[in-house]
C-alpha cells in the first residue's frame, strides 16, 4: 500500500478533523485473533504486504470474475469515466496500483444473471467457475461471489485451498481473521474476505432511527444509551409501544401506508438476531471437530420474541419480502417517509435513493443486545457479502502470479475501505460525528459463525429461524431444532468428510 493518506484532498482532511475514531488505526477484534500486519517501506513507498518488491509479470493478464449486479458491480473494478464518487475513485486507483506494482493487466469479467433468477442468479459466478474448471477452458483466475452460494459448494474442488497458494499470507489484517478462523476446516480455506470486500461492511445490519420522531417522543439520546450498554431489545420494545398510527384509512388493517415504531423484513431481518443476541450455531472443539453449539432454551425464547414482533406486536410492520434489488426497498421508503421510529436495514441502505432524499435526519446504532448483561454489541453481515477465491483451473506455472495478485489486491484495498467507511458512511451519509463511533461498534464486533459460512452445506441450519417465522409457526423452535439434530449432525459429518476429517 502506498501511503495514500498523503493523497487525501484538503476537503477530506476537514472531514477527518470531525472524526473521533479512525478505523485504519484501530486494532479490531479480528486483528487480535491474527498477527499484526506490518508496514514496510521501500524506496519511499509504504506497503502492508510482504510480497517481493521486484515482482514483474511483464503485462500478463490476471482474470477476475464477479457478478454484474447493482450490489456488487463497482466493488472490484470501476470504469475510468465513473470515478467522480470517492469510493469508485479508490476502487479504480487500487486496480491501477496493483497493475503497476506487479506488471500485470487486470481483466474483470462481470457476469450478468444469464436469464436466471433467485438462487440460480446468486450462484451464477460460482457455477460458471465450476464449469470453467471442468472444461479446462481457463477463463478465470480469481472468483468473487457471495459467501452463501460459494461456501455451500466450496469443498467440491473448483477452488484452491488458499493456504496452499504461494504469496498469500492469510494472517495479515487486511483479511478478516475472524472469517478465516471460523471458515478453516482441517487446514483448508477456499475463500476469504476483508478489506477488498466492500460489501463486507455495507451488508452489516444496523438499526436506523428517525431523530425527528425520537425528539417528538422525548426519547433520551440513543447514542449515549448504546455507550452505556443499555440498548437492548427490551428497551426497543418499550420505545415503540403505542407508535402505531392507522393513517388515512377507515379500517384497522395494518399496511405500508401506516406509521409504526419499527419496520422490518420478515425474512432477511430475522437473521441478525442470531448474532446480536450472541447465539451460536456451530463451533469447533480443540481437536478441530465441528459440533452443534446452540443454546436451544435461549434460542427458543428469542424465537418467540421475534414471532411476537412479526405477527402480534401492533407497533411493528413487516414489509413483504422481495428478492434482489427490492428486498429492502419498502422498508427504506417507509422509513424515509417518516413512517417509523426504527428500521432494521443493512448499512448499504444509506445509498438508497429514498434515504438520501429523506428530509428528517436519521441516526444509526447497532442492533440491540439481548440484555444489559451481554458483554458487548454484536453485528451480523448479510450472508451475501463478497468472498474471494482462486479457481482450481489456474495452472501451476501461473499460480505464483495469481497468488501475488490476490495478496496485492487485498493489501492495496485500504483506501477503498477507508473512503467507503470513514468518509462515505461516516461523513457523507451522516449529519453528526457521534454516528462514527456507532459504526465503529458495528464493524469492530461482527460475529461470524461457522454455521453461517457453511449454512448451505449443512441443511441451512442458519436459516431455521427465518423459515419457521415464514411458516407462521408459533412456539416451535426447540422442538423443531431437537427434531432436526440427527439430520444436522449427519450434515456436519458429511461436511467434515469433504474436508478430509474421518472419525
Secondary structure as GFF3:
##gff-version 3
##sequence-region A 1 503
A	DSSP	three_ten_helix	4	7	.	.	.	ID=ss1
A	DSSP	alpha_helix	10	17	.	.	.	ID=ss2
A	DSSP	three_ten_helix	23	25	.	.	.	ID=ss3
A	DSSP	alpha_helix	29	33	.	.	.	ID=ss4
A	DSSP	beta_strand	40	42	.	.	.	ID=ss5
A	DSSP	beta_strand	45	47	.	.	.	ID=ss6
A	DSSP	beta_strand	60	67	.	.	.	ID=ss7
A	DSSP	alpha_helix	86	102	.	.	.	ID=ss8
A	DSSP	beta_strand	104	111	.	.	.	ID=ss9
A	DSSP	alpha_helix	118	122	.	.	.	ID=ss10
A	DSSP	alpha_helix	124	135	.	.	.	ID=ss11
A	DSSP	beta_strand	142	146	.	.	.	ID=ss12
A	DSSP	alpha_helix	147	151	.	.	.	ID=ss13
A	DSSP	three_ten_helix	154	156	.	.	.	ID=ss14
A	DSSP	three_ten_helix	162	164	.	.	.	ID=ss15
A	DSSP	alpha_helix	177	183	.	.	.	ID=ss16
A	DSSP	alpha_helix	198	202	.	.	.	ID=ss17
A	DSSP	beta_strand	205	210	.	.	.	ID=ss18
A	DSSP	alpha_helix	211	216	.	.	.	ID=ss19
A	DSSP	alpha_helix	222	227	.	.	.	ID=ss20
A	DSSP	alpha_helix	233	240	.	.	.	ID=ss21
A	DSSP	beta_strand	260	265	.	.	.	ID=ss22
A	DSSP	alpha_helix	268	276	.	.	.	ID=ss23
A	DSSP	beta_strand	282	284	.	.	.	ID=ss24
A	DSSP	beta_strand	290	292	.	.	.	ID=ss25
A	DSSP	alpha_helix	296	307	.	.	.	ID=ss26
A	DSSP	pi_helix	308	312	.	.	.	ID=ss27
A	DSSP	beta_strand	316	319	.	.	.	ID=ss28
A	DSSP	three_ten_helix	324	328	.	.	.	ID=ss29
A	DSSP	alpha_helix	329	336	.	.	.	ID=ss30
A	DSSP	beta_strand	340	346	.	.	.	ID=ss31
A	DSSP	three_ten_helix	347	351	.	.	.	ID=ss32
A	DSSP	alpha_helix	353	356	.	.	.	ID=ss33
A	DSSP	beta_strand	362	365	.	.	.	ID=ss34
A	DSSP	beta_strand	386	390	.	.	.	ID=ss35
A	DSSP	alpha_helix	396	411	.	.	.	ID=ss36
A	DSSP	alpha_helix	414	418	.	.	.	ID=ss37
A	DSSP	pi_helix	419	428	.	.	.	ID=ss38
A	DSSP	alpha_helix	434	444	.	.	.	ID=ss39
A	DSSP	alpha_helix	450	453	.	.	.	ID=ss40
A	DSSP	three_ten_helix	455	457	.	.	.	ID=ss41
A	DSSP	three_ten_helix	461	463	.	.	.	ID=ss42
A	DSSP	alpha_helix	464	470	.	.	.	ID=ss43
A	DSSP	alpha_helix	477	498	.	.	.	ID=ss44
###
